């Protein structure tokens, strides 16, 4: 379990302050009805708090937010401050102080920027590209070119074509030239507490150039592929930046660890890695001999060795396996070795010069290959040496932004508040959530306990394919609703369509699509452009189809409901599994839930729920009825689970993804069709679930 953070520029955000509504608390003043009777708020006598006038400005400006947003409906307004969020709270407003220092401080500013990003995307993005990046040569007359309609020809997305630049130069040289050479660029935290390291921008550049020079010396050139199969060591970003510096295309496979953004988990099978080697035909594979995750040692190079043998059977292998010796996990003498192919990083890289010329590339040249196996990149629960490890790191490094997934949030909830509250966490300013819809109860716990009711939560929606945020709260600009991704990011035009591809306005539910391109959109599926078009653009011609379901409420807020292939059709009602799961985990005795559909003689499909209870709670018929009633009350009788299957834990990949395929097979009693379970973090979970199938 290793972590690494990159020091970002400071974000000028202050602590949030919120105040309880609908009842007098913490000495708050009288409530007032504002916004045409549409919003009930509490006014405070303290001068640091939001005033009724400011609320009115917020409410009125919300009328012109995009995607069908209108006047705020009758909701319990929450002024940020000192009281804790409760189940009745619907809105979390920023304080005046927070908004003043935010980069986007108001709905008006957001609307001004958003409007330009949609009406003049070329001007909007070219201004940002010109001011934020170094360009050796500016792009041509057209900032972008696009076709998202398969009926009009091949799908094509291009931005800044003809512009010549280099990402490594922008990440390192540009900052050093600006006088930041001695500033820390990377912090590294070991699996074992107390072991850490740092690199300044100048030191990092030197290490990057040494590896880049080595790669050039063994024949790696612009456009060549390099596979990086590493855990969270300093050598991971060094390798990525070295490839970018010389124009090589890297395919990154990152070991599972918490607090990281990854491409693909480095614990998948040798067969999976072999397939990736056959796909991109790399000249070199960069790995390390082993990694520690908690008390367990994982021999990564053994996986690489097996993958190279497998790929060689199909005529593809790598000439070099560059291996970093991770001494804390495994000594050199205990590492399997193939002479003539395997090279120790430490034996060769330090011998090379610390300067390396930049290979300038076109903005549309490939930078990396990104594998998406359906995993949402969820982090492993950080419980080594105990569940307080996250907050120990937050205090140690004065972390200001903590960005994770709902899976981890729920795991931390199960561990108990005491592991959070024993640490100060005073440095935190903003919390973030990504990977799946976060249920409101987890949102409130994250806000109340982790953030101490002072930090907003940016509950972001995006995908591997989108290259960046698509729908996201800007917490200084508008009020948040627990569990909602809120409004679109700049340049993004989300639409909700029905099954015929017709856009639906106002309050609605349907399929989430995006019209028009944006700079971060992925360009193709490697070697299979036809599948790229079929999967993402043919379902609804003229749109990028996200594969997700989405609801938009009367105020224009977006609520992601999960993958549309995770929709159950019960007696004509289309029910998102995420919606039922959210209702179940809102029960105080439910720690986690996963819902699948099963055949039903009468209803077509029935709802089958796997439920993990909080520690210390026993299974009972009374609890089963209570869980079903919770779903009925929150969604409706049509969504009530037909079966509650007690689950001590759920089958997950090492990256945290719930393997619903296995759950469907268990639910339908197709036990001879479970398939390969070796990639599960805990394969024994499957046998447990089968044994409890009739309980």
C-alpha positions in Angstrom: 0.0 0.0 0.0 1.9 3.0 -1.3 0.8 6.5 -2.0 2.1 9.4 -4.1 0.8 12.9 -4.4 1.8 15.7 -6.8 2.0 19.1 -5.3 -0.7 21.3 -7.1 -0.8 25.0 -7.1 -2.7 26.3 -4.1 -6.5 26.6 -4.7 -7.9 29.7 -3.0 -10.7 28.1 -1.0 -11.6 28.6 2.6 -13.4 26.4 5.0 -17.1 26.0 4.5 -19.5 27.0 7.1 -23.0 25.6 7.3 -26.0 26.2 9.5 -28.9 23.9 10.3 -32.4 24.8 9.0 -36.0 24.1 9.8 -35.3 24.2 13.6 -33.4 26.6 15.9 -29.9 25.2 16.5 -26.6 26.6 17.7 -28.3 29.9 18.6 -29.5 30.6 15.1 -32.0 33.3 14.5 -35.5 33.2 13.0 -36.3 31.5 9.8 -37.5 33.4 6.8 -39.1 32.4 3.5 -37.4 33.7 0.5 -37.2 33.1 -3.2 -40.9 33.5 -3.8 -41.7 31.0 -1.0 -39.6 28.4 -2.7 -36.8 28.1 0.0 -36.9 28.0 3.7 -33.7 29.2 5.4 -32.3 30.2 8.8 -30.8 33.6 9.2 -28.0 34.1 11.7 -27.0 37.1 13.7 -23.3 36.4 13.2 -21.8 38.7 10.6 -19.6 35.9 9.1 -22.7 34.0 7.9 -24.7 34.2 4.8 -27.4 36.7 4.8 -30.9 36.5 3.4 -30.0 38.9 0.6 -27.1 36.6 -0.4 -29.4 33.6 -0.4 -31.9 35.5 -2.6 -29.1 36.2 -5.1 -28.2 32.5 -5.1 -31.8 31.4 -5.7 -32.5 34.0 -8.4 -29.3 33.2 -10.2 -30.1 29.5 -10.1 -33.1 30.2 -12.4 -30.8 30.5 -15.4 -28.5 27.4 -14.8 -28.4 25.1 -17.8 -30.1 21.8 -18.5 -33.6 22.8 -17.5 -32.7 24.2 -14.1 -35.3 26.5 -12.7 -36.2 28.2 -9.4 -35.1 26.2 -6.4 -38.0 24.1 -5.2 -39.3 23.7 -1.7 -36.3 22.3 0.0 -34.6 22.5 3.4 -31.7 24.9 2.9 -28.5 24.4 4.7 -26.2 27.3 5.3 -22.6 26.0 5.7 -21.3 26.3 9.1 -21.2 24.6 12.4 -24.2 22.2 12.7 -24.0 18.7 11.2 -26.0 17.7 8.1 -29.1 15.6 8.8 -31.4 13.5 6.7 -33.7 16.4 6.2 -31.1 18.6 4.6 -31.5 19.0 0.8 -29.1 21.9 0.0 -25.7 22.8 1.2 -24.8 26.5 0.4 -21.3 27.9 0.4 -20.5 30.7 2.8 -19.7 34.2 1.6 -16.0 33.7 2.5 -15.7 30.4 0.6 -17.4 31.9 -2.5 -15.3 35.0 -2.5 -12.1 33.0 -2.7 -13.3 30.3 -5.1 -12.1 30.3 -8.7 -15.8 30.3 -9.8 -17.4 32.3 -7.0 -21.0 32.6 -8.1 -23.7 31.2 -10.5 -23.4 34.3 -12.5 -19.7 33.8 -13.1 -20.3 30.1 -13.9 -23.0 31.0 -16.4 -20.8 33.6 -18.1 -18.0 31.1 -18.5 -20.2 28.2 -19.4 -22.1 30.1 -22.0 -18.9 31.1 -23.8 -17.5 27.5 -23.6 -20.6 26.3 -25.5 -21.2 29.2 -27.9 -17.5 29.8 -28.6 -15.6 26.6 -27.7 -12.7 27.4 -30.0 -12.1 30.7 -28.3 -12.7 29.4 -24.8 -10.3 26.5 -25.0 -7.7 28.2 -27.1 -7.4 31.0 -24.5 -6.8 28.4 -21.8 -4.4 26.4 -24.0 -2.4 29.5 -24.9 -2.1 30.8 -21.3 -1.6 27.5 -19.5 0.7 25.5 -21.9 3.9 26.1 -23.7 3.7 25.6 -27.5 6.7 25.2 -29.7 4.3 26.0 -32.6 0.8 27.2 -32.5 -2.0 25.2 -34.1 -3.5 26.0 -37.4 -6.6 28.0 -38.4 -9.1 25.5 -36.9 -9.0 24.9 -33.2 -11.1 21.7 -33.5 -12.7 19.5 -36.0 -15.4 17.0 -35.2 -18.0 14.5 -36.4 -20.1 12.7 -33.8 -22.7 11.5 -36.2 -22.1 8.0 -37.7 -24.7 8.9 -40.4 -22.3 11.6 -41.8 -19.2 9.5 -42.0 -16.4 8.2 -39.7 -16.4 9.6 -36.1 -13.5 12.1 -35.8 -12.5 14.3 -32.9 -9.4 16.6 -33.2 -8.3 19.5 -31.1 -5.3 21.9 -31.6 -4.1 19.8 -34.5 -0.9 21.3 -35.9 0.1 22.6 -32.5 3.5 21.3 -31.4 4.2 20.8 -27.7 5.4 18.2 -25.1 3.7 17.2 -21.9 6.9 16.4 -20.0 8.2 19.9 -20.9 5.1 21.5 -19.6 5.1 19.5 -16.4 8.7 20.0 -15.5 10.9 22.4 -17.6 8.2 25.1 -17.7 7.9 25.1 -13.9 11.6 25.1 -13.4 12.0 28.0 -15.8 9.4 29.8 -13.7 11.6 29.5 -10.6 10.0 26.4 -9.0 13.0 24.1 -9.4 13.5 23.7 -5.7 9.8 23.2 -4.9 8.7 19.7 -4.0 7.0 18.0 -7.0 6.3 14.6 -5.5 5.7 13.2 -2.0 6.0 9.4 -1.6 4.5 7.4 1.2 5.6 3.8 1.8 3.5 0.9 2.6 5.1 1.0 6.1 4.4 4.1 8.1 7.4 6.2 8.7 9.1 5.6 5.4 8.7 8.4 2.9 10.6 10.5 0.3 10.3 13.6 -1.8 11.6 14.9 -5.2 11.8 18.6 -6.2 11.0 19.6 -9.8 14.7 19.8 -10.6 15.5 16.4 -9.1 12.5 14.9 -10.9 13.6 16.3 -14.2 17.1 14.8 -13.8 15.7 11.4 -13.0 13.3 11.6 -16.0 16.1 12.5 -18.3 18.3 9.6 -17.2 15.6 7.1 -18.0 14.7 8.9 -21.2 18.3 8.7 -22.4 18.4 5.0 -21.5 15.2 4.3 -23.5 16.7 6.1 -26.5 19.9 4.0 -26.1 18.0 0.8 -26.5 16.2 2.0 -29.6 12.9 3.4 -28.2 11.8 6.2 -30.6 8.8 8.5 -31.1 5.6 6.4 -31.5 7.1 3.3 -30.0 5.2 1.6 -27.2 6.4 1.0 -23.6 4.5 -1.0 -21.0 4.8 0.3 -17.5 3.8 -2.3 -14.9 4.6 -0.7 -11.5 3.2 0.0 -8.1 3.1 3.4 -6.5 6.8 4.1 -6.5 8.6 7.3 -7.5 9.7 5.3 -10.6 6.1 5.3 -11.9 5.7 9.0 -12.8 9.4 9.1 -13.7 8.7 6.4 -16.3 5.6 8.0 -17.6 7.3 11.4 -18.0 10.4 9.8 -19.6 8.2 8.2 -22.3 6.4 11.5 -22.9 9.7 13.4 -23.2 10.9 11.2 -26.1 7.5 10.8 -27.8 7.1 7.2 -26.8 3.6 5.9 -26.1 3.2 4.4 -22.7 0.7 1.9 -21.5 0.4 2.1 -17.8 -0.7 -0.7 -15.5 -0.6 0.5 -11.9 -0.6 -1.6 -8.7 -3.7 -1.3 -6.5 -3.1 1.1 -3.7 -5.2 3.8 -2.0 -5.2 7.5 -2.9 -4.2 7.1 -6.5 -5.6 7.5 -10.0 -4.9 4.5 -12.1 -5.3 3.1 -15.6 -5.5 -0.6 -14.9 -4.7 -2.6 -11.8 -1.3 -4.3 -11.8 -2.7 -7.4 -10.0 -4.6 -8.8 -12.9 -3.5 -12.2 -14.4 -0.5 -12.8 -16.5 -2.9 -13.7 -19.4 -4.4 -10.2 -19.2 -0.9 -8.6 -19.3 0.1 -10.8 -22.1 -2.9 -9.6 -24.2 -1.8 -6.0 -23.6 1.8 -6.9 -24.7 0.4 -8.5 -27.9 -1.8 -5.5 -28.5 0.9 -2.8 -28.4 4.1 -4.7 -29.1 6.3 -2.9 -26.7 10.1 -2.7 -27.0 10.5 -2.6 -23.3 8.5 -3.5 -20.2 9.3 -1.5 -17.0 8.4 -3.2 -13.7 9.7 -3.9 -10.3 10.6 -7.2 -8.6 7.8 -7.0 -6.0 5.5 -4.8 -3.9 4.1 -4.9 -0.4 0.4 -4.4 0.2 -0.2 -4.4 3.9 1.7 -7.4 5.3 1.5 -9.3 1.9 4.3 -9.5 -0.7 3.3 -9.6 -4.3 5.9 -10.7 -6.9 5.1 -8.4 -9.8 8.0 -9.6 -11.9 6.8 -13.2 -11.8 3.6 -12.0 -13.4 5.6 -10.1 -16.0 7.7 -13.2 -16.7 4.7 -15.4 -17.2 3.1 -12.7 -19.5 6.2 -12.5 -21.7 6.3 -16.2 -22.1 2.6 -16.3 -23.0 2.9 -13.4 -25.5 6.0 -15.0 -27.1 3.9 -18.0 -28.0 1.9 -15.7 -30.2 5.0 -14.1 -31.7 5.2 -11.0 -29.6 7.4 -10.2 -26.7 9.7 -7.4 -25.4 13.4 -7.2 -25.9 14.0 -5.7 -22.5 12.5 -6.1 -19.0 13.8 -3.1 -17.0 13.3 -4.0 -13.3 13.4 -1.7 -10.3 14.6 -3.4 -7.1 12.0 -2.7 -4.5 14.2 -3.8 -1.6 11.5 -3.3 1.0 9.4 -6.0 -0.7 12.0 -8.5 -2.1 15.8 -8.7 -2.3 17.6 -8.9 -5.6 19.0 -12.4 -4.9 15.5 -13.7 -4.4 14.2 -12.4 -7.8 13.9 -14.7 -10.8 16.1 -13.5 -13.6 16.5 -14.1 -17.4 20.0 -13.1 -18.5 20.1 -11.1 -21.8 16.6 -9.7 -21.3 16.3 -8.6 -17.7 18.1 -5.4 -16.6 18.2 -3.9 -13.1 17.1 -0.3 -13.1 19.7 0.6 -10.5 22.5 -0.9 -12.5 22.0 1.2 -15.6 19.8 4.3 -15.2 22.1 6.3 -12.9 24.9 6.2 -15.5 23.0 8.3 -18.0 23.1 12.1 -18.3 20.6 14.2 -16.4 19.7 16.2 -19.4 17.8 15.1 -22.5 16.4 16.9 -25.5 12.7 17.1 -25.9 10.9 15.3 -28.7 8.3 17.9 -29.9 5.0 16.3 -30.9 1.7 17.2 -32.4 -1.2 17.8 -30.1 -3.0 14.9 -31.7 -0.1 12.5 -31.5 -0.8 9.6 -29.1 0.4 10.1 -25.5 -0.7 6.9 -23.9 -2.8 3.8 -24.3 -5.5 3.5 -21.7 -7.2 0.2 -20.9 -10.6 0.3 -19.4 -11.7 -3.1 -18.2 -15.0 -1.8 -16.7 -13.3 -0.9 -13.4 -14.1 2.5 -12.0 -10.6 2.8 -10.5 -11.9 2.5 -6.9 -9.2 2.5 -4.3 -8.5 -0.4 -2.0 -9.6 0.3 1.6 -6.5 1.8 3.4 -6.5 -0.2 6.6 -2.8 -0.9 7.1 -1.6 -0.8 9.8 -5.1 0.4 10.9 -8.1 2.2 9.3 -6.7 5.6 10.4 -3.9 5.6 7.8 -5.6 8.1 5.5 -6.0 10.7 8.2 -2.5 10.1 9.4 -1.3 11.0 6.0 -3.6 14.0 5.8 -2.2 15.4 9.0 1.4 14.5 8.1 1.4 16.3 4.7 -1.2 18.9 5.5 -3.4 17.5 2.7 -5.9 20.1 1.4 -7.9 18.0 -1.0 -9.0 14.4 -0.3 -10.5 12.7 -3.4 -11.7 9.1 -3.3 -14.6 6.8 -4.2 -17.9 5.9 -2.4 -16.6 2.4 -1.9 -13.8 3.7 0.3 -16.2 6.2 2.1 -18.5 3.3 3.0 -15.6 1.2 4.1 -14.4 4.0 6.4 -17.9 4.3 7.8 -17.9 0.7 8.7 -14.6 1.1 10.5 -16.1 3.7 12.8 -15.8 7.4 13.4 -13.1 7.0 16.0 -10.5 6.2 13.3 -11.2 9.6 11.8 -11.7 11.8 14.8 -8.5 10.9 16.5 -6.8 13.0 13.8 -7.2 16.8 13.4 -7.7 16.9 9.5 -7.6 20.7 9.9 -5.8 21.2 6.6 -8.7 19.7 4.5 -10.6 22.2 2.5 -12.3 20.2 -0.2 -13.5 16.6 -0.4 -14.1 14.7 -3.6 -16.0 11.6 -4.8 -15.7 9.7 -8.0 -16.3 6.3 -9.5 -20.0 5.6 -8.9 -23.0 7.4 -7.6 -22.5 8.2 -3.9 -25.6 7.5 -1.8 -26.8 10.5 0.3 -26.1 8.8 3.7 -22.5 8.2 2.7 -22.3 11.8 1.4 -23.5 13.2 4.8 -21.1 11.0 6.7 -18.2 12.1 4.5 -19.3 15.7 5.0 -20.0 15.6 8.7 -17.3 13.3 10.0 -14.4 13.6 7.6 -14.9 17.2 6.7 -16.2 18.2 10.1 -19.1 20.0 8.3 -16.5 22.5 6.9 -15.5 21.0 3.6 -17.6 20.9 0.5 -17.8 17.7 -1.5 -17.2 17.7 -5.2 -19.2 14.7 -6.2 -17.8 14.4 -9.8 -19.0 12.4 -12.7 -16.6 11.5 -15.5 -15.3 8.4 -17.3 -12.0 6.9 -18.3 -13.1 7.8 -21.9 -13.9 11.4 -21.2 -10.4 12.4 -19.9 -11.7 14.7 -17.2 -14.7 16.0 -15.2 -18.0 16.2 -17.1 -20.6 17.0 -14.5 -19.3 18.3 -11.2 -20.1 20.7 -8.4 -18.3 23.9 -8.3 -18.9 24.4 -4.5 -18.3 28.1 -4.5 -20.8 28.8 -7.2 -24.0 27.0 -6.2 -25.6 24.9 -3.4 -24.9 21.2 -3.4 -27.4 18.4 -3.0 -26.1 15.3 -1.3 -25.6 12.6 -3.9 -26.0 14.8 -7.0 -23.2 15.6 -9.5 -25.1 18.9 -10.0 -24.3 20.7 -13.3 -22.0 20.3 -16.4 -18.4 21.4 -16.5 -17.3 24.0 -19.1 -17.6 22.9 -22.7 -19.7 19.9 -21.8 -23.3 19.6 -23.1 -25.0 16.7 -21.4 -28.4 15.7 -22.6 -30.9 13.1 -21.4 -32.6 11.1 -24.2 -35.3 8.5 -24.3 -35.0 5.1 -26.0 -35.6 6.7 -29.4 -32.8 9.2 -28.9 -35.1 12.2 -28.4 -33.8 14.8 -26.0 -36.0 15.2 -22.9 -36.3 18.6 -21.2 -37.0 19.5 -17.6 -37.5 16.9 -14.8 -36.8 13.5 -16.3 -34.9 10.2 -16.4 -33.3 8.5 -19.3 -30.0 7.9 -21.1 -27.1 10.3 -20.5 -25.4 11.5 -23.7 -23.1 14.3 -24.7 -23.4 16.4 -27.8 -20.4 18.1 -29.3 -16.8 17.2 -28.5 -14.4 18.5 -25.8 -10.6 18.5 -25.8 -10.2 15.5 -23.4 -12.4 13.1 -25.3 -10.8 9.8 -26.3 -10.1 9.5 -30.0 -10.5 5.8 -30.8 -10.2 2.3 -29.5 -6.7 1.1 -30.3 -6.8 -0.9 -33.5 -10.6 -1.1 -33.6 -12.2 2.2 -34.7 -15.3 0.4 -35.8 -16.0 -0.9 -32.3 -15.3 2.6 -31.0 -18.1 3.9 -33.3 -20.5 1.0 -32.6 -20.1 1.2 -28.8 -20.2 5.0 -28.2 -21.8 6.7 -31.2 -24.2 4.3 -33.0 -26.7 3.8 -30.1 -27.8 7.5 -30.5 -26.4 9.0 -33.7 -25.1 12.6 -33.2 -24.2 12.0 -29.6 -21.5 10.4 -27.5 -23.4 7.7 -25.5 -22.0 7.4 -22.0 -23.7 4.1 -21.1 -25.0 5.7 -17.9 -28.5 6.4 -16.8 -29.3 9.8 -15.4 -32.1 11.7 -13.8 -32.6 15.5 -13.7 -34.7 17.0 -11.0 -37.0 20.0 -11.1 -34.0 22.3 -10.2 -31.9 21.0 -13.0 -29.5 18.9 -10.8 -28.2 15.7 -12.4 -28.3 12.4 -10.6 -26.3 9.5 -12.0 -28.2 6.2 -11.7 -25.5 3.8 -12.8 -24.8 1.9 -16.0 -27.9 1.3 -18.1 -27.0 -2.3 -18.4 -27.5 -2.4 -14.6 -31.2 -1.6 -15.1 -33.9 -4.1 -14.0 -37.2 -4.1 -15.8 -39.8 -5.0 -13.2 -43.4 -5.2 -14.5 -42.6 -2.4 -16.9 -40.8 -0.3 -14.3 -37.1 0.4 -15.3 -35.2 0.5 -12.0 -31.6 1.4 -11.7 -29.6 -1.0 -9.5 -27.8 2.0 -8.0 -31.1 3.5 -6.9 -32.1 0.3 -5.0 -28.6 0.0 -3.5 -28.6 3.6 -2.3 -31.9 2.9 -0.5 -30.6 -0.2 1.1 -27.3 1.3 2.4 -29.3 4.2 3.9 -30.5 1.7 6.4 -28.4 2.1 9.6 -27.6 -1.6 9.7 -26.6 -2.0 6.1 -22.9 -1.5 5.3 -23.0 -2.3 1.6 -25.3 -3.7 -1.0 -25.3 -5.0 -4.6 -28.4 -5.6 -6.6 -28.9 -7.7 -9.7 -31.9 -8.8 -11.8 -33.2 -12.4 -12.0 -35.9 -13.9 -14.1 -39.4 -13.7 -12.6 -42.4 -15.7 -13.9 -44.8 -12.8 -13.3 -42.8 -9.6 -13.3 -40.3 -10.5 -16.0 -37.4 -9.6 -13.7 -37.2 -9.6 -10.0 -34.8 -7.7 -7.7 -32.2 -9.8 -5.9 -30.1 -7.9 -3.3 -26.9 -9.0 -1.7 -26.5 -7.2 1.6 -23.5 -6.8 3.9 -24.4 -5.7 7.4 -22.4 -3.5 9.7 -20.1 -5.2 12.1 -21.8 -6.8 15.1 -25.3 -7.0 13.5 -26.8 -10.4 13.0 -29.0 -11.6 10.2 -32.7 -11.9 11.1 -36.1 -12.1 9.4 -37.1 -8.9 11.2 -34.1 -7.1 9.7 -34.9 -8.5 6.2 -38.4 -7.0 6.4 -37.0 -3.7 7.6 -34.6 -3.5 4.6 -37.4 -4.3 2.2 -39.6 -1.7 3.8 -36.8 0.9 3.5 -36.7 0.4 -0.2 -40.5 0.5 -0.5 -40.7 3.8 1.4 -37.9 5.5 -0.5 -38.7 4.3 -4.0 -41.9 2.4 -4.1 -43.4 -1.0 -3.8 -42.4 -2.0 -7.3 -38.7 -1.6 -6.3 -38.9 -3.8 -3.2 -36.3 -6.7 -3.4 -37.7 -10.1 -3.9 -34.8 -11.7 -2.2 -32.3 -10.5 0.4 -29.1 -12.6 0.3 -26.9 -12.1 3.3 -23.3 -11.4 2.2 -20.5 -11.3 4.7 -18.6 -9.5 1.9 -19.0 -9.0 -1.8 -16.9 -10.5 -4.7 -14.7 -7.6 -5.9 -11.6 -7.3 -8.1 -8.5 -6.0 -6.4 -9.4 -2.6 -7.7 -12.6 -2.6 -5.8 -15.1 -3.3 -8.6 -18.0 -5.5 -7.6 -18.2 -8.5 -10.0 -21.9 -8.4 -10.8 -21.5 -11.2 -13.3 -20.7 -13.6 -10.5 -23.6 -12.3 -8.4 -26.0 -12.8 -11.3 -24.8 -16.4 -11.7 -25.3 -17.0 -7.9 -28.7 -15.4 -7.9 -29.9 -17.5 -10.8 -28.2 -20.6 -9.4 -26.0 -21.0 -12.5 -23.2 -22.2 -10.3 -21.4 -24.2 -13.0 -21.1 -21.0 -15.1 -19.3 -18.8 -12.6 -16.2 -18.6 -14.8 -12.7 -17.4 -13.6 -12.7 -16.1 -10.1 -8.9 -16.0 -9.7 -8.8 -12.2 -10.2 -11.0 -11.5 -7.2 -9.4 -9.9 -4.2 -10.9 -12.7 -2.0 -11.9 -15.7 -4.1 -13.3 -17.4 -1.0 -16.1 -14.9 -0.9 -17.9 -16.8 -3.7 -18.1 -20.0 -1.7 -19.4 -18.1 1.3 -22.2 -16.6 -0.8 -23.1 -19.9 -2.3 -23.3 -21.5 1.1 -25.7 -18.7 2.3 -27.9 -18.8 -0.9 -30.8 -20.4 0.9 -30.6 -18.6 4.2 
